[in-house]
Amino acid sequence: MGSTPQAIRVDPYRAFNFLITLVDSGAGSAPPQKSQASGGFSECSGLDMSLEIEEYKEGGNNGLILRFPTRVKWSNLRLKRGVATSDELWLWHFGFASGQVVRRDGVVTLQDEQQKPVKSWSFTRGLPVKWTGPSLNASQNQVAIEELEIAHEGLKLL
């Protein structure tokens, strides 16, 4: 008798196993640096894009609206992590107030159970548009979380 082919089971990857790397892109008024921030984030959101549409109502045809694509719009990335001794995210954001414009490129990498990369998205020319410090409450027992929101000029699937 012939053997029947075995179905290959492909489970979705777990969303908690990811790594984030930020490197100076060298675009801006400050000289490029080799500094880098990696990993240690508890949440990353904003890996999305949408297509803006322009609607055209053709005269004489009231039952139809034509739709034309115009441009791609990228959402801001939002990174969250527990507050630790590193002030790097704060200093990057605060540097813009003092005229030290340093854009950063970055990679968000999803990993499998063996910590091997399975999907990566890169973004270019990131700007820190919002930093949010931890909510402090003496009646709760939660980890202090800081959040950084990054505007960028596009995502690529690597």
Buried (B, 14 or more C-beta within 10 A) or exposed (E): EEEEEEEEEEEEBEEEBBBBBBBBBBBBEBEEEEEEBEEEBEEBEBBEEEEEEEEEEEEEEEEEEEEEEEEEEBBBBBBBBEBEEEEEBBBBBEBBEEEEEBBBBBBBBBBEEEEEEEBBBBBBBBBBBEBEEEEEEEEEEEEEBBBBBBBBBEBEEE
